[in-house]
Amino acid sequence: MTAYTVVIPTRARAPLADCLAALAAAKGPAPAEIVLVDDRPEPGPAPLEHPLSVLGDLRERTTVLRGAGSGPAARNAGLRLVRTPWVVLLDDGVQVGPHWGEQLADDLSDATLDTAGVQGVLAVPLPGGRRPTDRERTTAGLARARWIAADMAYRTEALKQAGGFDERFGHPFREDTDLALRLLDAGWRIRQGRRTTRCPVPPADRWESLRAERGNADDALMRRLHGPGWRHRAFAPRGRIRSHLATSAAGVAAGAYAVSGHRRAAAAAALGWALGTGAFAWARIAPGPRTRDEVTAVLTTSVLIPPVAAWHRMSGGWRHRNAAPWQEVAP
């Protein structure tokens, strides 16, 4: 079995203990080292000793590294400590399967010399007695995502040649896709493995969908770095950014016309805004459980998401208008 290191960036969320316990219990070759990057913006009130206590014998192989609230750059901090031929990136909210170590050994032994990465299979458990919520459906989409770093094994040599993750991606969203495209451009291959990892829906408040719209700025950076065809290469759906821009423009126009006294034009623009917002809200409500709490949360965020998404897309386009290819080389 080829030696490997596990790197887990974390903000000390509650699921971390389950993540580490599953890793410790998995059958098969154990990691040579575990690097846990504490990526909380500020030092937490307590160290990570409680989650680490579930590691058993692996505790002696575990290094805790202080990050700086740097998002994807936290993975770079962990990668700089890796000395094994392979590194496995895990999110702190996943739980590897009971035979994950054995399956990983098979995945790495099957990797050809031109293979830079081997992706794990994510399984997102959904409720059986009701239809999934908007949040649960969004998380379930991770199971279909290409090159997601929730469980991704990379050849250390390839990562260092690529310079690691682009630290201009301020939060976990497109940084794994960007890295994969750079590796493919360099002539490497990335293949799908057979090991399985469970990815439960993380707890979140009703504003999580609003915060997720920051990813529109990352999409602007992706377009600058990889051209307008990057979505086709990455099998990434376009989403609703065009309709969000149109809905937001209608809302702004309605306000402007109303202030200037153009009532008919204001009414027409307001109708366009209402239709766009209503269609977006219904697309999120219809497939869900339609409980009072779910409908209230979706209606509230559906009003706010279009302008927030439009703002992030436009501000990201301006901020990254002159972005050059990532040049950082991890030591």
Order of alpha helices (4+ residues) and beta strands (2+ residues): beta-alpha-beta-alpha-beta-alpha-beta-beta-alpha-beta-alpha-beta-alpha-alpha-beta-alpha-alpha-alpha-alpha-alpha-alpha
